């Protein structure tokens, strides 16, 4: 069967797209800092362009925008400091008490089922005194020892933390040239249609970023207010951190949940704290997964709630953490492509008969 020039061209582009997806799948473990840097550059470059348009030197514009962004990220991370500074003394006081309470309440109940568990209260107290009362030198020694044991993980974390700002800096500096070079590779006969397609994708991705930011702000307020209603002393830092950290899929919510559970257990020393966290975070997760993200993010990019959930699960399964990062942005681009293909199909002789 002889293929027409149009069919050969279509197959070529399909092969290029398949090769790009295969490369993404193979290199997913090492692509994380570059994907994160590219996503951040796309989100931050409008601010750089506005400053450059006001005659601010581009180098200064890039440095200013990146420094502000890094300071904002560090401010979110530093929300953990008051949490830890308050929870560590409470840990010293409450862990032996909690262990003793578990012995008195949980052990008799488990014994009814033939399970005999008895916690070593003296050993737990000795552990708490050894590690939670340690001075700075002891903590530093423990950290360095852990670094030697899990050196590859530590190096990966540090490497990504250093590499992402570097990638972001060079992408922001070269953004106009990168756009020009990309446009120069577009076949001239397709320049207008491809440019229109990319402009439409740009609008949709901008809507996605605004929707995601709105979800983060709403959840930050929800978790802070929800924990405050249950009389948590650390409601504000824990709630705000959890809401803003959900931009990092799974990890952000999980860390916020862990901090909230610790705060609840240590403050109330009873099941009240656990139940309170379960209620607040359970409602928050349901609202975020089934309402906020599908409505404020999905509808803005033309995807219904089921498509959003499927996209997150599918990309996460195929590409891991990198896949979750790019799931909705790539889906937004695919939505634009499907719309155009649908229009072409409805105008084609195949549909009209």
DRENKOLMAR-70878 format. One record per atom (N, C-alpha, C): residue in three letters; x, y, z. Coordinates in steps of 0.1 Angstrom, whole numbers. Example, Ala and Ser with C-alpha at 12.3 -4.5 7.8 and 13.67 -1.06 7.14 Angstrom:
BEGIN
  rest     px     py     pz
   ala    132    -57     78
   ala    123    -45     78
   ala    132    -33     78
   ser    128    -22     71
   ser    137    -11     71
   ser    129      0     79
***
This chain:
BEGIN
  rest     px     py     pz
   unk      9    -12      0
   unk      0      0      0
   unk      9     12      0
   unk      6     21     -9
   unk     14     34    -10
   unk      8     45     -2
   unk     16     51      6
   unk     11     62     15
   unk     12     75      8
   unk      2     84     10
   unk      3     97      5
   unk     13    105     13
   unk     17    117      7
   unk     27    125     15
   unk     21    130     28
   unk      8    133     29
   unk      2    137     41
   unk      2    126     52
   unk      0    113     47
   unk      0    102     56
   unk     14     99     61
   unk     24    100     52
   unk     38     98     57
   unk     42    109     67
   unk     37    121     65
   unk     41    132     74
   unk     34    130     88
   unk     22    125     87
   unk     15    122    100
   unk     22    111    107
   unk     26    100    100
   unk     33     89    107
   unk     46     94    112
   unk     53    103    105
   unk     65    108    110
   unk     64    115    124
   unk     54    124    125
   unk     51    131    137
   unk     47    121    148
   unk     39    111    145
   unk     35    101    155
   unk     47     94    160
   unk     56     90    151
   unk     69     83    155
   unk     77     92    164
   unk     78    105    161
   unk     86    114    169
   unk     80    115    183
   unk     66    116    184
   unk     60    117    197
   unk     62    105    205
   unk     61     93    198
   unk     63     80    205
   unk     77     79    210
   unk     87     83    202
   unk    101     83    206
   unk    103     92    218
   unk     97    104    218
   unk     98    113    230
   unk     92    107    242
   unk     81    101    241
   unk     75     94    253
   unk     83     83    258
   unk     89     75    249
   unk     98     64    253
   unk    110     70    260
   unk    116     80    255
   unk    128     86    261
   unk    124     92    275
   unk    112     98    276
   unk    108    103    289
   unk    107     92    299
   unk    101     80    295
   unk     99     69    303
   unk    113     63    308
   unk    122     62    299
   unk    135     56    302
   unk    144     65    311
   unk    142     78    309
   unk    151     88    316
   unk    144     95    328
   unk    132     90    331
   unk    124     96    342
   unk    131     98    355
   unk    140     88    359
   unk    146     91    372
   unk    156    103    372
   unk    162    106    361
   unk    172    117    360
   unk    166    130    355
   unk    154    129    350
   unk    148    141    344
   unk    141    150    354
   unk    139    145    366
   unk    131    153    376
   unk    136    167    377
   unk    149    170    380
   unk    153    185    381
   unk    151    193    369
   unk    152    187    357
   unk    151    194    344
   unk    136    197    341
   unk    127    187    344
   unk    113    189    342
   unk    108    199    352
   unk    112    198    365
   unk    108    208    375
   unk    113    222    371
   unk    126    223    366
   unk    131    236    362
   unk    124    241    350
   unk    120    233    340
   unk    113    237    328
   unk     99    242    332
   unk     92    235    341
   unk     78    239    345
   unk     79    252    353
   unk     89    254    361
   unk     91    267    369
   unk     94    278    359
   unk    103    275    349
   unk    107    286    340
   unk     94    290    332
   unk     86    281    328
   unk     74    284    320
   unk     65    293    329
   unk     64    290    342
   unk     55    297    351
   unk     60    311    354
   unk     74    312    355
   unk     80    325    360
   unk     84    334    349
   unk     85    329    336
   unk     91    337    326
   unk     82    350    323
   unk     69    349    324
   unk     61    362    322
   unk     66    373    331
   unk     69    370    344
   unk     74    380    353
   unk     87    386    349
   unk     96    377    344
   unk    109    382    338
   unk    107    391    326
   unk     97    387    317
   unk     95    395    305
   unk     89    409    309
   unk     81    409    319
   unk     75    422    323
   unk     86    432    328
   unk     95    426    336
   unk    106    434    342
   unk    115    439    330
   unk    118    430    321
   unk    127    433    310
   unk    120    444    301
   unk    107    443    300
   unk    100    453    292
   unk    101    467    298
   unk    103    468    311
   unk    105    481    318
   unk    119    485    319
   unk    127    479    310
   unk    142    483    308
   unk    150    478    320
   unk    145    469    327
   unk    154    462    338
   unk    163    452    330
   unk    176    453    332
   unk    185    443    326
   unk    180    429    328
   unk    181    420    318
   unk    176    407    319
   unk    182    399    330
   unk    195    400    331
   unk    202    393    342
   unk    196    396    356
   unk    195    410    358
   unk    189    414    370
   unk    174    409    372
   unk    167    409    361
   unk    153    405    362
   unk    152    390    365
   unk    161    382    359
   unk    161    368    362
   unk    165    365    377
   unk    175    372    381
   unk    180    370    395
   unk    169    374    405
   unk    162    386    402
   unk    152    391    411
   unk    140    381    412
   unk    136    376    401
   unk    124    367    401
   unk    128    354    407
   unk    140    349    404
   unk    144    336    410
   unk    146    337    425
   unk    152    348    430
   unk    154    350    444
   unk    141    351    451
   unk    132    358    446
   unk    118    360    452
   unk    112    346    453
   unk    113    338    442
   unk    107    325    442
   unk    113    316    453
   unk    126    316    453
   unk    133    307    463
   unk    130    312    477
   unk    129    325    480
   unk    126    329    493
   unk    112    325    497
   unk    102    325    487
   unk     89    321    490
   unk     89    306    493
   unk     96    298    486
   unk     97    283    488
   unk    103    281    502
   unk    114    288    505
   unk    120    287    519
   unk    111    291    530
   unk    103    301    527
   unk     93    306    537
   unk     83    295    540
   unk     79    288    530
   unk     69    276    532
   unk     76    265    540
   unk     89    262    536
   unk     96    252    543
   unk     99    255    558
   unk    101    268    560
   unk    104    273    574
   unk     92    273    583
   unk     80    270    577
   unk     68    269    585
   unk     70    256    594
   unk     79    247    590
   unk     81    235    598
   unk     89    238    611
   unk     97    249    610
   unk    106    252    622
   unk     98    254    635
   unk     87    263    635
   unk     80    264    648
   unk     73    251    652
   unk     70    243    642
   unk     63    230    645
   unk     73    221    653
   unk     85    220    647
   unk     95    211    653
   unk    100    216    666
   unk    102    230    667
   unk    107    235    679
   unk     97    234    691
   unk     84    233    688
   unk     74    231    698
   unk     72    216    701
   unk     73    208    690
   unk     70    193    692
   unk     81    185    699
   unk     94    189    697
   unk    105    182    703
   unk    104    182    718
   unk    102    193    725
   unk    100    192    740
   unk     88    184    744
   unk     77    185    736
   unk     65    177    739
   unk     68    162    737
   unk     76    159    727
   unk     80    145    725
   unk     87    139    737
   unk     96    147    743
   unk    103    142    755
   unk     93    139    766
   unk     83    148    767
   unk     74    146    779
   unk     63    136    776
   unk     59    135    764
   unk     47    127    761
   unk     49    112    757
   unk     61    110    751
   unk     63     96    746
   unk     62     86    757
   unk     69     87    768
   unk     68     77    779
   unk     54     76    784
   unk     47     88    785
   unk     33     87    790
   unk     24     80    780
   unk     26     82    767
   unk     18     75    757
   unk     21     60    757
   unk     33     57    759
   unk     37     43    759
   unk     31     36    771
   unk     31     43    783
   unk     25     37    795
   unk     10     35    793
   unk      3     45    787
   unk    -11     44    784
   unk    -14     33    775
   unk     -6     31    765
   unk     -8     20    756
   unk     -7      7    763
   unk      2      6    772
   unk      4     -7    780
   unk     -9     -9    788
   unk    -14      1    794
   unk    -26     -1    803
   unk    -39     -3    796
   unk    -40      3    784
   unk    -53      2    777
   unk    -53     -8    765
   unk    -42     -8    757
   unk    -41    -16    745
   unk    -38    -31    748
   unk    -28    -33    758
   unk    -24    -47    760
   unk    -35    -56    765
   unk    -43    -52    775
   unk    -54    -61    779
   unk    -64    -64    768
   unk    -66    -54    759
   unk    -76    -56    748
   unk    -70    -67    738
   unk    -57    -65    735
   unk    -50    -75    726
   unk    -49    -89    732
   unk    -48    -89    746
   unk    -47   -102    752
   unk    -59   -110    751
   unk    -71   -104    749
   unk    -83   -112    746
   unk    -83   -120    734
   unk    -74   -116    724
   unk    -73   -123    711
   unk    -60   -131    711
   unk    -54   -133    723
   unk    -42   -142    723
   unk    -29   -134    719
   unk    -30   -121    718
   unk    -18   -113    714
   unk    -13   -106    727
   unk     -1   -110    731
   unk      5   -105    743
   unk     16    -95    739
   unk     14    -82    742
   unk     23    -72    738
   unk     25    -63    751
   unk     38    -61    754
   unk     41    -53    766
   unk     53    -44    762
   unk     50    -31    762
   unk     61    -21    758
   unk     70    -19    770
   unk     83    -18    766
   unk     94    -16    776
   unk     95     -1    779
   unk     88      3    790
   unk     87     18    793
   unk    101     23    797
   unk    108     15    804
   unk    122     20    808
   unk    131     22    796
   unk    130     12    787
   unk    138     14    774
   unk    134     26    766
   unk    121     28    766
   unk    116     40    758
   unk    121     53    764
   unk    120     54    778
   unk    125     66    784
   unk    140     68    782
   unk    147     57    782
   unk    162     58    780
   unk    164     63    766
   unk    157     58    756
   unk    158     62    742
   unk    155     77    741
   unk    144     81    747
   unk    140     95    746
   unk    151    104    752
   unk    156    100    764
   unk    166    108    770
   unk    179    109    762
   unk    182     98    755
   unk    195     97    748
   unk    194    106    735
   unk    183    105    728
   unk    182    112    715
   unk    175    126    715
   unk    165    127    723
   unk    158    140    723
   unk    164    150    732
   unk    172    146    741
   unk    179    155    750
   unk    194    157    745
   unk    197    152    733
   unk    211    153    728
   unk    214    167    725
   unk    227    171    726
   unk    231    184    722
   unk    234    185    707
   unk    238    196    702
   unk    240    199    688
   unk    251    189    682
   unk    262    187    690
   unk    272    178    685
   unk    267    164    682
   unk    259    159    692
   unk    253    145    690
   unk    244    145    678
   unk    235    155    677
   unk    226    155    665
   unk    234    156    652
   unk    245    164    652
   unk    253    165    640
   unk    259    151    637
   unk    264    144    647
   unk    270    131    645
   unk    260    121    639
   unk    248    122    645
   unk    237    113    640
   unk    234    116    625
   unk    233    129    622
   unk    230    132    608
   unk    241    128    599
   unk    254    130    602
   unk    265    125    594
   unk    265    110    592
   unk    262    103    603
   unk    261     89    602
   unk    250     84    593
   unk    239     90    594
   unk    228     87    585
   unk    232     90    570
   unk    239    101    569
   unk    243    105    555
   unk    252     95    549
   unk    261     89    557
   unk    270     78    552
   unk    262     66    548
   unk    252     63    556
   unk    244     51    553
   unk    235     53    541
   unk    229     64    540
   unk    220     66    528
   unk    226     77    519
   unk    239     76    516
   unk    246     86    509
   unk    240     89    495
   unk    236     79    488
   unk    231     81    475
   unk    218     89    475
   unk    209     86    484
   unk    197     93    485
   unk    200    108    489
   unk    209    110    499
   unk    212    123    503
   unk    218    131    492
   unk    227    125    484
   unk    234    132    473
   unk    223    135    462
   unk    214    126    460
   unk    203    129    450
   unk    195    141    454
   unk    191    142    467
   unk    183    153    472
   unk    191    166    471
   unk    204    166    475
   unk    212    178    475
   unk    214    182    460
   unk    217    172    452
   unk    220    175    438
   unk    208    181    431
   unk    196    176    434
   unk    184    182    428
   unk    181    196    433
   unk    184    198    446
   unk    182    211    452
   unk    191    222    446
   unk    203    217    442
   unk    213    227    436
   unk    210    228    421
   unk    206    217    414
   unk    205    217    400
   unk    192    224    395
   unk    181    223    403
   unk    169    230    398
   unk    171    245    397
   unk    176    252    407
   unk    178    267    405
   unk    188    270    393
   unk    198    261    391
   unk    207    264    380
   unk    200    262    367
   unk    192    251    365
   unk    184    249    353
   unk    175    260    351
   unk    168    265    362
   unk    158    275    361
   unk    165    288    356
   unk    177    291    362
   unk    184    304    358
   unk    187    304    343
   unk    193    293    338
   unk    196    293    324
   unk    184    293    314
   unk    174    286    318
   unk    161    286    310
   unk    155    300    310
   unk    155    307    321
   unk    149    321    321
   unk    158    330    313
   unk    171    329    314
   unk    180    338    307
   unk    178    336    292
   unk    176    323    287
   unk    176    320    273
   unk    162    318    268
   unk    152    322    275
   unk    138    318    271
   unk    134    324    258
   unk    136    337    255
   unk    133    342    242
   unk    140    335    230
   unk    153    332    232
   unk    161    325    222
   unk    156    311    220
   unk    152    304    231
   unk    147    291    230
   unk    134    290    222
   unk    126    300    225
   unk    113    301    217
   unk    116    303    203
   unk    125    312    200
   unk    128    315    186
   unk    134    303    179
   unk    143    296    185
   unk    149    284    179
   unk    139    273    177
   unk    129    272    187
   unk    119    262    185
   unk    110    265    173
   unk    106    278    172
   unk     98    282    161
   unk    105    280    148
   unk    118    282    148
   unk    126    281    135
   unk    126    266    130
   unk    123    257    139
   unk    123    242    135
   unk    109    238    129
   unk     99    247    131
   unk     86    243    126
   unk     86    244    110
   unk     81    234    104
   unk     80    235     89
   unk     72    248     85
   unk     77    255     75
   unk     71    268     72
   unk     57    267     67
   unk     53    256     61
   unk     40    254     56
   unk     30    253     68
   unk     35    248     79
   unk     27    246     91
   unk     29    257    102
   unk     36    267     99
   unk     40    277    109
   unk     27    283    116
   unk     18    287    107
   unk      6    294    113
   unk     -2    285    121
   unk     -5    273    117
   unk    -13    264    124
   unk     -6    259    137
   unk      7    256    136
   unk     14    252    148
   unk     15    263    158
   unk     17    276    154
   unk     18    287    163
   unk      4    289    170
   unk     -6    288    162
   unk    -20    290    168
   unk    -22    279    178
   unk    -18    266    175
   unk    -20    255    185
   unk    -12    258    198
   unk      0    263    196
   unk      9    266    208
   unk      3    277    216
   unk     -2    287    209
   unk     -8    299    217
   unk    -20    294    225
   unk    -28    285    219
   unk    -40    280    226
   unk    -35    271    238
   unk    -25    263    236
   unk    -19    256    247
   unk    -14    265    258
   unk     -8    276    254
   unk     -2    286    264
   unk    -14    292    273
   unk    -25    295    266
   unk    -36    300    273
   unk    -41    290    283
   unk    -43    278    279
   unk    -48    267    287
   unk    -39    264    299
   unk    -26    264    296
   unk    -16    261    307
   unk    -16    272    317
   unk    -18    285    313
   unk    -19    296    322
   unk    -31    294    331
   unk    -42    290    325
   unk    -54    287    333
   unk    -52    276    343
   unk    -44    266    339
   unk    -41    255    348
   unk    -33    260    360
   unk    -22    268    358
   unk    -14    273    369
   unk    -22    282    378
   unk    -31    290    373
   unk    -39    299    381
   unk    -49    290    389
   unk    -54    280    383
   unk    -63    271    390
   unk    -56    264    402
   unk    -44    259    399
   unk    -36    252    409
   unk    -33    261    421
   unk    -29    273    418
   unk    -26    283    429
   unk    -38    285    437
   unk    -50    286    431
   unk    -63    289    438
   unk    -66    277    447
   unk    -64    265    442
   unk    -66    253    450
   unk    -57    253    463
   unk    -44    256    461
   unk    -34    257    472
   unk    -39    267    482
   unk    -43    278    478
   unk    -47    289    488
   unk    -59    285    495
   unk    -69    279    488
   unk    -81    274    495
   unk    -78    264    505
   unk    -70    254    502
   unk    -67    243    511
   unk    -59    248    523
   unk    -49    257    520
   unk    -42    263    532
   unk    -51    269    542
   unk    -61    277    537
   unk    -71    283    546
   unk    -79    272    553
   unk    -83    262    545
   unk    -92    251    551
   unk    -85    243    562
   unk    -73    239    559
   unk    -66    231    569
   unk    -63    239    582
   unk    -59    252    580
   unk    -56    260    591
   unk    -69    263    600
   unk    -80    266    593
   unk    -92    268    601
   unk    -97    255    607
   unk    -97    244    599
   unk   -102    232    605
   unk    -94    227    617
   unk    -81    228    617
   unk    -73    224    629
   unk    -76    234    640
   unk    -77    247    637
   unk    -80    257    647
   unk    -93    254    654
   unk   -103    249    647
   unk   -116    246    653
   unk   -115    234    663
   unk   -105    226    660
   unk   -103    215    670
   unk    -93    218    680
   unk    -90    231    682
   unk    -81    237    692
   unk    -67    233    691
   unk    -61    231    679
   unk    -47    228    677
   unk    -39    241    679
   unk    -29    240    688
   unk    -20    251    690
   unk    -12    255    677
   unk     -8    245    669
   unk      0    247    657
   unk     -9    247    644
   unk    -22    251    646
   unk    -31    250    634
   unk    -26    258    623
   unk    -21    271    625
   unk    -17    279    614
   unk     -5    274    606
   unk      6    271    613
   unk     18    267    605
   unk     15    253    598
   unk      9    244    605
   unk      6    230    599
   unk     -4    231    588
   unk    -14    239    590
   unk    -25    240    579
   unk    -20    247    567
   unk    -13    258    569
   unk     -7    266    557
   unk      3    258    550
   unk     12    251    557
   unk     22    243    551
   unk     16    232    543
   unk      6    225    548
   unk     -1    214    541
   unk     -8    219    528
   unk    -15    230    529
   unk    -22    235    517
   unk    -12    239    506
   unk     -1    246    510
   unk      8    250    499
   unk     17    239    494
   unk     19    229    503
   unk     28    218    498
   unk     21    208    489
   unk      8    209    488
   unk      1    199    479
   unk      5    201    464
   unk     12    212    461
   unk     17    214    448
   unk     27    202    444
   unk     34    197    455
   unk     42    185    453
   unk     33    173    455
   unk     29    166    445
   unk     19    155    447
   unk     24    144    457
   unk     14    140    465
   unk     16    129    475
   unk     25    134    486
   unk     37    137    483
   unk     47    141    493
   unk     43    152    502
   unk     38    163    496
   unk     34    175    503
   unk     23    172    513
   unk     12    165    508
   unk      1    161    517
   unk      5    152    527
   unk     14    142    524
   unk     18    132    534
   unk     26    138    545
   unk     35    147    542
   unk     43    154    552
   unk     34    163    561
   unk     25    170    555
   unk     15    178    563
   unk      7    169    572
   unk      2    158    567
   unk     -5    148    576
   unk      3    143    587
   unk     15    140    585
   unk     24    135    595
   unk     26    145    606
   unk     29    158    602
   unk     31    168    612
   unk     18    171    620
   unk      7    170    613
   unk     -6    172    620
   unk     -9    161    630
   unk     -6    148    627
   unk     -8    137    636
   unk      2    139    648
   unk     14    142    646
   unk     23    144    657
   unk     18    156    666
   unk     14    167    660
   unk      9    178    668
   unk     -3    174    676
   unk    -12    166    670
   unk    -24    162    677
   unk    -21    152    689
   unk    -12    142    686
   unk     -9    132    696
   unk     -2    139    708
   unk      7    148    705
   unk     15    154    715
   unk      8    165    723
   unk     -1    172    717
   unk     -9    182    724
   unk    -20    176    733
   unk    -27    166    728
   unk    -39    161    735
   unk    -36    148    742
   unk    -25    141    737
   unk    -21    128    744
   unk    -33    118    745
   unk    -41    118    734
   unk    -53    109    734
   unk    -57    107    719
   unk    -68     99    718
   unk    -73     96    704
   unk    -80    108    698
   unk    -83    118    707
   unk    -89    131    702
   unk    -81    137    690
   unk    -68    138    692
   unk    -60    144    682
   unk    -60    137    669
   unk    -59    123    670
   unk    -59    115    658
   unk    -72    116    651
   unk    -83    115    658
   unk    -96    116    652
   unk    -98    130    646
   unk    -94    141    652
   unk    -95    154    647
   unk    -88    155    634
   unk    -75    150    633
   unk    -67    151    621
   unk    -74    142    610
   unk    -79    131    614
   unk    -86    122    604
   unk    -98    129    598
   unk   -105    136    606
   unk   -117    143    601
   unk   -113    155    592
   unk   -104    163    596
   unk   -100    175    589
   unk    -93    171    576
   unk    -83    162    577
   unk    -76    158    565
   unk    -84    149    556
   unk    -92    141    561
   unk   -101    132    553
   unk   -110    141    544
   unk   -117    151    551
   unk   -126    160    544
   unk   -118    168    533
   unk   -106    173    537
   unk    -98    180    528
   unk    -94    173    516
   unk    -90    160    518
   unk    -86    152    507
   unk    -97    149    497
   unk   -109    146    503
   unk   -121    143    495
   unk   -125    156    487
   unk   -125    167    494
   unk   -129    180    487
   unk   -119    183    476
   unk   -106    181    479
   unk    -95    185    469
   unk    -96    175    457
   unk    -97    162    459
   unk    -97    153    449
   unk   -109    153    440
   unk   -121    154    446
   unk   -134    152    439
   unk   -140    166    435
   unk   -135    177    441
   unk   -142    189    438
   unk   -132    200    434
   unk   -123    204    442
   unk   -114    215    439
   unk   -106    213    427
   unk    -98    203    427
   unk    -89    200    415
   unk    -97    198    402
   unk   -107    189    403
   unk   -115    188    390
   unk   -122    200    386
   unk   -127    208    395
   unk   -135    220    391
   unk   -126    232    388
   unk   -117    235    397
   unk   -109    247    395
   unk    -97    245    386
   unk    -92    233    384
   unk    -82    230    375
   unk    -87    223    363
   unk    -94    212    365
   unk    -99    204    354
   unk   -108    212    344
   unk   -118    219    349
   unk   -127    226    341
   unk   -121    238    334
   unk   -111    244    340
   unk   -103    255    334
   unk    -96    250    321
   unk    -92    237    321
   unk    -84    232    310
   unk    -93    223    302
   unk   -106    223    304
   unk   -115    216    296
   unk   -116    201    299
   unk   -113    196    311
   unk   -113    182    314
   unk   -123    180    326
   unk   -131    170    324
   unk   -141    167    335
   unk   -134    160    346
   unk   -140    158    358
   unk   -133    153    370
   unk   -128    139    368
   unk   -135    130    361
   unk   -130    117    358
   unk   -117    117    350
   unk   -117    126    340
   unk   -105    127    332
   unk    -93    131    340
   unk    -95    141    349
   unk    -84    146    358
   unk    -78    134    366
   unk    -87    127    373
   unk    -83    116    381
   unk    -76    105    373
   unk    -81    102    362
   unk    -75     92    353
   unk    -61     97    349
   unk    -60    109    345
   unk    -47    115    340
   unk    -36    114    351
   unk    -40    118    363
   unk    -30    117    374
   unk    -26    103    377
   unk    -35     93    377
   unk    -32     79    380
   unk    -24     73    369
   unk    -28     76    356
   unk    -21     70    345
   unk     -7     75    343
   unk     -5     88    344
   unk      9     94    342
   unk     17     90    354
   unk     12     89    366
   unk     19     85    378
   unk     24     71    377
   unk     15     62    372
   unk     19     48    370
   unk     30     46    359
   unk     28     54    348
   unk     38     52    337
   unk     51     59    340
   unk     51     71    346
   unk     64     78    347
   unk     68     82    361
   unk     60     76    371
   unk     64     79    385
   unk     61     94    389
   unk     70     99    398
   unk     68    112    403
   unk     69    123    392
   unk     77    121    382
   unk     78    130    370
   unk     64    130    363
   unk     59    118    362
   unk     46    117    355
   unk     35    125    362
   unk     35    125    375
   unk     25    132    383
   unk     27    147    381
   unk     39    151    380
   unk     42    166    378
   unk     37    171    365
   unk     38    162    354
   unk     35    167    341
   unk     21    162    337
   unk     14    155    345
   unk      1    149    341
   unk     -9    159    336
   unk    -12    169    344
   unk    -23    179    340
   unk    -18    188    329
   unk     -5    194    330
   unk     -1    202    319
   unk     -1    195    305
   unk      4    182    305
   unk      4    175    292
   unk    -10    172    288
   unk    -19    169    298
   unk    -33    166    294
   unk    -39    178    288
   unk    -36    190    293
   unk    -41    203    288
   unk    -37    204    273
   unk    -25    201    270
   unk    -20    201    256
   unk    -28    191    248
   unk    -30    179    253
   unk    -37    169    246
   unk    -51    173    243
   unk    -57    180    253
   unk    -71    185    251
   unk    -72    194    239
   unk    -62    203    238
   unk    -62    212    226
   unk    -60    204    213
   unk    -51    194    213
   unk    -49    186    202
   unk    -62    178    198
   unk    -69    173    208
   unk    -81    165    205
   unk    -92    174    199
   unk    -93    186    205
   unk   -103    196    199
   unk   -100    199    185
   unk    -87    201    181
   unk    -84    204    167
   unk    -87    192    158
   unk    -83    180    163
   unk    -86    168    155
   unk   -101    165    153
   unk   -108    169    164
   unk   -123    167    162
   unk   -128    177    152
   unk   -123    189    152
   unk   -127    199    142
   unk   -124    194    128
   unk   -111    189    126
   unk   -107    184    113
   unk   -116    172    109
   unk   -119    164    118
   unk   -128    152    115
   unk   -142    156    110
   unk   -148    166    118
   unk   -161    170    114
   unk   -161    177    101
   unk   -150    183     97
   unk   -149    190     83
   unk   -144    181     72
   unk   -141    168     76
   unk   -135    159     66
   unk   -146    152     57
   unk   -142    148     45
   unk   -152    140     37
   unk   -156    127     44
   unk   -147    121     52
   unk   -151    109     59
   unk   -163    111     68
   unk   -164    122     75
   unk   -176    125     83
   unk   -188    129     75
   unk   -185    138     65
   unk   -196    143     57
   unk   -201    133     47
   unk   -194    123     44
   unk   -198    113     35
   unk   -197    117     20
***
